[in-house]
Amino acid sequence: MSKLESQFNDFLSNIEPDAKAVKYAKKAHEPLRDYLSEDEEFREYFIDSFLYGSYRRHTAVGDIKDVDIVILTNFSEKDKPNDVLKKLKSALARYYKDPENPEYQRRSIRVNDPLPVSDTEMTLDIIPAIIVTDDESPLKVPDREAGKWVWTNPKGHIKHTSDLNEDEVSGGRFVPLVKIFKWWWKYQCEENQPDVERPKPKGFWLECLAAENFDKTKETYAEHFVALLKMFMKNTEVRKKFRS
């Protein structure tokens, strides 16, 4: 192993979520998911639940700031998004015994600081979904602003990330590359050039950019990272010319 590759490995080790953050995330989401399946009023709608987001896809860096939970329900598109989110919010308020904590988001209910006894800051985003064909296929989630159900494919995204990270595809380097990219972007925006105005996309979009510009032919983290930035800039220039 080259010295440069070893340094990248050391860097990745330093930005991994620590055991405390992972333990806290599990303690925050597991009892809640069990509760929603058994809540006296919400259980009639509950089918199953699964994790989504960077925590589930193993692309989180540093502290785990949020955990996304998809709740599979037996609601239908005939049910109004606002009504479904209201039912979910009520169930969460019963669990936390605090009607003010769960907050409406556009497509979810957010819980702030789910374990206030901890010194770790975290939010839970709980997203109700309806099954259209089966739970492995695209789902529909409520959109409060649009007033309708919209398509999403969380398990497809999880699988795509996992497929890109397979040994035969990338030697297990795609997920680490996403983490490097996220940390680099955060450093550029917040520490290296804090006065420069630039887009501040969420980690989700950085992960999508990494997937779109991923070069499977590269073998080391240094080569992957340089290639990712070059492909990103090249595609950005192509889009600018196309739009003009």
NORNOR-V103735 format. One record per backbone hydrogen bond with DSSP energy under -1.0 kcal/mol. NH is the residue of the N-H (numbers start at 0). CO is the residue of the C=O. E is the energy in kcal/mol with one decimal. If there is no record, write none. Layout:
BEGIN
[[NH | CO | E] [NH | CO | E]]
END
This chain:
BEGIN
[[5 | 1 | -2.2] [6 | 2 | -2.0] [7 | 3 | -2.0] [8 | 4 | -2.2] [9 | 5 | -2.1] [10 | 6 | -2.3] [11 | 7 | -2.7] [12 | 8 | -2.1] [13 | 9 | -1.6] [14 | 10 | -1.3] [21 | 17 | -2.0] [22 | 18 | -2.5] [23 | 19 | -2.3] [24 | 20 | -2.3] [25 | 21 | -2.2] [26 | 22 | -2.2] [27 | 23 | -1.6] [28 | 24 | -2.4] [29 | 25 | -2.2] [32 | 28 | -2.2] [33 | 29 | -1.9] [34 | 30 | -2.4] [35 | 31 | -2.5] [36 | 32 | -1.3] [37 | 34 | -1.4] [38 | 34 | -2.0] [42 | 38 | -2.4] [44 | 41 | -2.1] [45 | 41 | -1.0] [46 | 71 | -2.9] [47 | 71 | -1.3] [49 | 69 | -2.0] [51 | 67 | -2.6] [56 | 52 | -2.3] [58 | 53 | -2.0] [59 | 53 | -1.0] [61 | 14 | -3.4] [64 | 62 | -1.1] [66 | 122 | -2.0] [68 | 124 | -3.0] [69 | 49 | -2.9] [70 | 126 | -3.1] [71 | 47 | -2.4] [72 | 128 | -2.6] [73 | 44 | -1.6] [78 | 75 | -1.8] [83 | 79 | -2.1] [84 | 80 | -2.5] [85 | 81 | -2.0] [86 | 82 | -2.0] [87 | 83 | -2.2] [88 | 84 | -2.7] [89 | 85 | -2.2] [90 | 86 | -1.9] [91 | 87 | -2.3] [92 | 88 | -2.4] [93 | 89 | -1.8] [94 | 90 | -1.8] [95 | 91 | -2.7] [96 | 92 | -1.1] [97 | 92 | -1.1] [100 | 97 | -1.2] [102 | 109 | -3.1] [104 | 107 | -2.8] [108 | 125 | -2.2] [109 | 102 | -3.0] [110 | 123 | -2.8] [112 | 121 | -1.8] [117 | 114 | -2.3] [122 | 64 | -2.0] [123 | 110 | -2.3] [124 | 66 | -2.5] [125 | 108 | -2.9] [126 | 68 | -3.2] [128 | 70 | -2.7] [129 | 139 | -2.7] [136 | 133 | -1.6] [138 | 151 | -2.9] [139 | 129 | -1.9] [140 | 149 | -2.6] [142 | 147 | -2.1] [143 | 105 | -2.8] [146 | 142 | -1.8] [147 | 142 | -1.2] [149 | 140 | -3.0] [151 | 138 | -2.3] [156 | 152 | -2.0] [157 | 153 | -2.4] [158 | 154 | -2.4] [159 | 155 | -2.4] [160 | 156 | -2.4] [161 | 157 | -2.3] [162 | 158 | -3.1] [163 | 159 | -2.3] [164 | 160 | -1.2] [165 | 162 | -1.2] [168 | 165 | -1.1] [169 | 165 | -2.9] [170 | 166 | -1.1] [176 | 172 | -2.0] [177 | 173 | -2.2] [178 | 174 | -1.8] [179 | 175 | -2.3] [180 | 176 | -2.8] [181 | 177 | -2.7] [182 | 178 | -2.4] [183 | 179 | -2.6] [184 | 180 | -2.4] [185 | 181 | -2.4] [186 | 182 | -2.4] [187 | 183 | -2.5] [188 | 184 | -2.5] [189 | 185 | -2.8] [190 | 186 | -1.9] [191 | 186 | -3.2] [192 | 187 | -1.7] [195 | 192 | -1.3] [205 | 201 | -1.6] [206 | 202 | -2.5] [207 | 203 | -2.0] [208 | 204 | -2.4] [209 | 205 | -2.3] [210 | 206 | -2.2] [211 | 207 | -2.5] [212 | 208 | -1.9] [217 | 214 | -1.3] [223 | 219 | -2.6] [224 | 220 | -2.8] [225 | 221 | -2.3] [226 | 222 | -2.5] [227 | 223 | -2.5] [228 | 224 | -2.1] [229 | 225 | -2.4] [230 | 226 | -2.9] [231 | 227 | -2.4] [232 | 228 | -2.3] [233 | 229 | -2.6] [234 | 230 | -2.7] [235 | 231 | -1.9] [236 | 232 | -2.2] [237 | 233 | -2.2] [238 | 234 | -2.1] [239 | 235 | -2.1] [240 | 236 | -2.2] [241 | 237 | -2.3] [242 | 238 | -2.5] [243 | 239 | -1.7]]
END
